[in-house]
Amino acid sequence: MRINTTNENPITVGGERLEEMDSFTYLGSVTDREGGTDVDVEARIGKARAAFNMFRNIWKSKEIRIETKFRIFNSNVKSVVFLRQE
């Protein structure tokens, strides 16, 4: 994939032409041809929504303390949205 470039010469490795992609996922981040972050943000929001919905019974439960719910949220929902950089 080429990002924000006008060079259209084919890229070859070992005499074989590489296929060009419009977007790809690398280490959980989506990169697209325009180099923007819109696709990546939408993908992360969708993944976080799915993770949140998996715990629907926990969120509705009156028997589970709010502190426990926050710990589950932080470890299982937030971790999908934010990449930890250490």
C-alpha positions in Angstrom: 0.0 0.0 0.0 1.2 3.5 -0.8 0.1 6.3 1.4 -0.3 9.9 0.0 2.1 9.3 -2.9 2.0 10.0 -6.6 4.6 7.3 -7.6 2.8 4.6 -9.5 5.7 2.4 -10.4 5.0 -1.3 -9.4 6.9 -2.7 -6.5 8.6 -6.0 -7.1 10.3 -8.5 -4.8 12.4 -11.2 -6.4 11.0 -10.2 -9.8 7.4 -10.7 -8.6 5.0 -7.8 -8.4 3.4 -7.1 -5.0 -0.4 -6.7 -4.8 -1.5 -3.3 -3.6 -4.1 -3.1 -0.9 -6.5 -0.3 0.0 -6.3 -1.0 3.7 -4.8 -3.5 6.1 -4.7 -4.3 9.8 -1.3 -4.4 11.6 -1.1 -5.0 15.3 -4.8 -4.2 15.7 -4.6 -0.8 13.9 -6.3 -0.3 10.5 -4.3 1.7 8.0 -5.8 2.9 4.8 -4.6 4.4 1.5 -5.4 8.0 2.5 -3.4 7.7 5.8 -6.3 8.8 7.9 -7.5 7.4 11.2 -11.3 7.3 10.5 -11.3 3.6 9.5 -9.2 2.7 12.5 -11.4 4.7 15.0 -14.6 3.1 13.6 -13.1 -0.4 13.9 -12.0 0.2 17.5 -15.4 1.6 18.5 -17.1 -1.4 16.9 -14.8 -3.8 18.8 -15.4 -1.9 22.1 -19.1 -2.0 21.5 -19.0 -5.8 20.9 -16.8 -6.3 24.1 -19.2 -4.1 26.1 -22.2 -6.1 24.9 -20.6 -9.4 25.9 -20.9 -8.3 29.5 -24.5 -7.1 29.4 -25.6 -9.5 32.1 -22.8 -8.2 34.4 -23.7 -4.6 33.8 -27.4 -5.3 34.7 -26.6 -7.4 37.8 -27.5 -5.9 41.2 -25.3 -8.6 42.9 -22.0 -7.4 41.5 -20.3 -4.4 43.1 -19.8 -1.2 41.0 -16.0 -1.4 41.7 -15.9 -4.9 40.2 -17.9 -3.7 37.1 -15.3 -0.9 36.6 -12.5 -3.3 36.8 -14.1 -5.5 34.2 -14.8 -2.5 32.0 -11.3 -1.2 32.3 -9.6 -4.5 31.6 -11.9 -5.8 28.9 -13.5 -2.9 27.1 -11.0 0.0 27.3 -8.2 -2.3 26.4 -9.8 -2.9 23.0 -10.0 0.9 22.3 -6.6 2.1 23.6 -3.2 0.6 22.8 -1.0 0.5 25.8 2.4 1.9 25.2 5.0 1.0 27.7 
